[in-house]
């Protein structure tokens, strides 16, 4: 266990170290903050130098329900911050858009992709969450007459994070953030569960609070499609952040299983089904709770626990595994140790 003079540091590579505060201060002095910044910026520039420019394209899921699948990598100028999945439903009264993009610039890109399918305007925007690329395009569509909807807990998190998210996204996409104004929902729904109809489409809206507080999933019972937001990741490893809640995520995933949708549009990765969602997300939540959570409750040494479960074969094939897995375990251990 860590002593009171130690803290946990998760490096970008995914390795965890415990160092005394004194040692860390000496390291910073020796290397120099300017050098660290320059190396970080150089690495980012090199990683994005050969990245292809992302052009959003609509993919038919089923009967007037479409997905726009974003790339799996980090936010960048090349992808305009659209490194997530979006969706829309075409109705006779207009388009229902699920998540609005990372900026006014990227919102226009989503609008262009929709226009390749239908001349109908975006009439409703539904935010599944409060992470930057899920809602910073709200104002673009609102200016064009769209009505923006979100759950109350989502709006609360958006308001708290708005300033920081705009600044953070600007660092990734630079001038593409010009003209972007954070705007929360015009219509705020209770977070206890919502059933509504828009353009003749029945919608079940369910709080998950998994990746971020106030995250949600949207189920369309008429077509058996669920847009999971950041509850489900496929093709890449999900990320556990300091504000994530793996136990709530597991509970929400069980709710998803009960819905038993024929089609799943995950938060990240290709359109999929319950079998793959279970294998690459549901099982990972269970792995973290059953192994890392149990060790934390048992007051086992953290470093030994993370070493023991560092290479689960069933998840190593997922993109971002090396970068994220150890940090995920670290945060789950700390959370469950503090809140058993």
N, C-alpha and C positions, 0 to 999 in steps of 0.2 A: 504494500500500500504506500501511497505517497505521504511524505511528511509535510508539515505545515510550511516548510521553506521551499517546497517544490511545486511545480505546476506542470500541466501537460501541454505540449506543443505538437501539433500535427503538421508535418511538412507537406508541401505540394506533392511530393512523390508518394504520399500516403504513409510514410514511416512516422512512428510516434517516438518522441523522446521526452524524458523527464530530466530537467536541468534545474539547478538552483538559480534563483533570481540573480545572484551575484555573477554566476558564470554567463548567463544570458546577456547581462549588461556589458560585460567585458567583451563578449563576442561582437555585439553591435558596435562598440567603440573600435574594435580592431578592424572589422571589415568596412564599416562606414555605411551610413544610410544611403548616401548618394550612389555608392557602388551597387548596393542591393537593388535600388530603384532602376538603375541603368540596365542591370542584368535581367531584371524582370521584364522591362519594356522590350529589350532585345529579343527575349524568348517569345514574347507575345507576337512581335512583328514577324519573326521567322516562322512561327507556327501558322500564321494567317497568310503568309506571302504567296503560297501556292494553293490556297483554298479556293475552290470554284465559287463563282457568284451564284447564290441561291435564288431561283425564280419560283415563287409559290405556284403550285398547280393543284387544281381540284381533282380529287379521286372519288368516284362514286362508291359509296358504301352499300346503299340499298335505297331504292325508291325515293328519289329527291333528297336524300341525305348524303352529304359529301364530307370528306376529310381533306385537310391540307396538312401534309406531314412534313415537318421541318427537319433539318439536319440534327445529328446527335452531338455535335461538338459544342464548343463554348460560343457565346455571343461574339459577333464580329461585324466589321463593316461588310464583309462578303455576304453574310446572312441577315444583315440588318436587325439583329437581335431576335430573329424568328426561329430560334433553335428550340422549338416546341411544336406541339400539334394544335391545330385549329379545326373548326368544322362549321358547316352551315346547312340549313334546311330551306329548300325553296317551297314557298307557299303561294297561293293565289293573291295574297295580300302583301307579300313582300318576303324578304329573306330574314331568317333568324340566324345570326352569327354567334358562334360560341367562341369567346375570347377575341380581343380586338387588336392584339399586336403590341409591339414594344415602343412605338412612337407614332406620330402622325405619318412619318415617311413609310414605315412598314405597314401601317393601316391601309394606306393607299395601295400598297402591293397586294394585300389581301383582297381589297375591293376589285382590283384588276383581275385577280384569279377568279373571283365570283362572277365577274362580267363575262368571262369566257363560257360560262354555263347558262346564265340567265340575264335578261335585261332588268329584272326586278331589283329595286334598290334594297339596301340593308335597312330594315325597319326596326328590328330589335337586336340588341347586343346583350349577351348573357356572359357575365364574368364567372368562371369557375374558381378563380383564386385571386390572390393578391401579389403574386410574383410579377415583376415588372413587365415581362412580355405577355402577360395575360390581360393587362388592363390599360396600359399607358396609351393605347390607341383609341380609348373611349371618346375623347373630346373630338377627334377627327370625325367619327361617325355621328356624334351628337350634333355637330354643326350642320350636318347634312340631313338632320331630321330624325335620326334613329333614337329610340328610347332605350336607355341603358338599365339593365336589371342586375341585381346582385343580392346575395344573402347579407344580413346585417353584420355578421361576424367578419365577412369578407371586406365590407366597407370599412369597418373599424381598423383592420390591419392595413388596408390600403392607405388610409389617412395617416396612420402612424409611420408608415414606411415611405411615403411619397417622395419627400425631399431627398432622402438618401438614395432611393432607387433611380431618380432622374439623374443624379450626379454619377451614380455607378454606371448606368447605361451609357451616359455621355462618354465615359472613359473607354467603353468598348466600341461605340459606333460613331463617335465624334460628331461631325456636322449633321448627321442624319437625325439628330435629336432636335434640330431647330424647328420651332413652331409647335413643339409638343407641350401640352399643358395637362397636368394631372386632373382628372375629373372622375369623381365617383358616380355611382348609379343614381338615376332619377327615381327609379322604383326600387325600394329596399324591402326585401322579404324576410320574414322571421327565419332564424337558422334552425328551427326545430323540425323542418321538413315542409316542403311546399309542393302543391299540385296546382298547375295552371295550364291554360290553353292559349296559345298564340298562333294566329293564322290557321286555326283548325288543328294544330298539332298539340297533342297532350304531352305535358312535361312533368316528370317527377324530379324534384331538385333536392338533393340529399347532402347534408353537411358531412364532411370527412375529417377536417382539421388534421390532416396527416402531414403533409410536407410543410405547410404554413398554417397557422391558426385561421380558421374560416375558409379553408379550401373545401371544395364541393365536387360532386359528380352530377351529371345530368343524364337521366334515363328517358328514352323515348319509347314507351310501351307499344305504340302502334307499329313500329318497325323493328323493335327489339334491338335497339342500338343504345349503348351507353358511352358517353364522353366522360372519361374518368378524371379529367384534370390530372394533377400530379400524384394521384393515388397509385396509378399503374405505370410502370416503365417496362418496355420490352426492348430487346436488342442491345440495351446498355444497362449498366447497374444503376439502380436508383440511388439518390443522394439523401443522406440523413443530415440535416442541418441542426444548428443549435436550437432552433425553434420548432423542429419536427417532433412528432410524437408517434413512435413506432407502435405503441400499444393501441392508440386510437386508429392508426392506419390498419392494423390487423383487424380490428372490429369493423371498420368500414369495408375492408376487403371481404369479410364474411357477409356483409350486407350486399355487396356486389354479387357474390356467389348465389345468394338467395334470389336476386333479380334474374340470374341466369340469362344474360343477354346473348343473342346469337352473334352480335358484332360488337367489338370493343374498339373505340378510338382512344388509345392511351394518351397520357400526357406527353410521352416521348416514345418514339419507335413506330414501327409499322402497324397499320390496322390489323387487329388480331382477334383471337377468341379466348374463351375462359381457360382452355387447356394451357395455352402458352402464358397467359397472364398469371395463372397459378404457379407455373414452373419458374418464371423469371421475376415475379414480384411477390405473390402470396407466400411462396415457400421461403423467400428471403426474409420477409417479416418474421415468419415462424422461426427461422434459423437464428435471427438476432435475439428474439425473446427467449427461446428455449436454451440457448447456449450462453450468450453474453449477459442477458438479463439474469439468468440463474446464477452465474458466477458472481455478478455484482451483489445479488441478495445474500450470497454465501460469504461475502467479503473476501473472495479470492483475490490474489494479487492481479492488478490490472494488466501489467505488461506480460506476465505469464499467460493470462487468458487470451490476450490479443495474439500472442505468438502461437498459441495452441490452435486457434481457429483462423489462422491467417490465409489458408489456401483451400477453401471448400471447393471440391472439384466441380460441383453442380453449377457454380456461378462464375468460374474463372474465364469462361468463354465470352462473357459479356463485355462490351466496350466500356472503358473507364474503370474496370475492376481494379487494376493496379493503383490507380490514382485515388479511388474513393473507399475501397473496402475497409482498410484499417481505420481511417477517420470515422467511417460509419460506426464501426464497433466501439471506438473510443467514446463517441457521443452517447451511444446507447448505454454503455457501461456507466458513465458519469450520471446520466439521467436516472437510471433505475437504482443506482447506489444511493442517490439523494432522495429518490421518491419510490421506495420499494413497494 
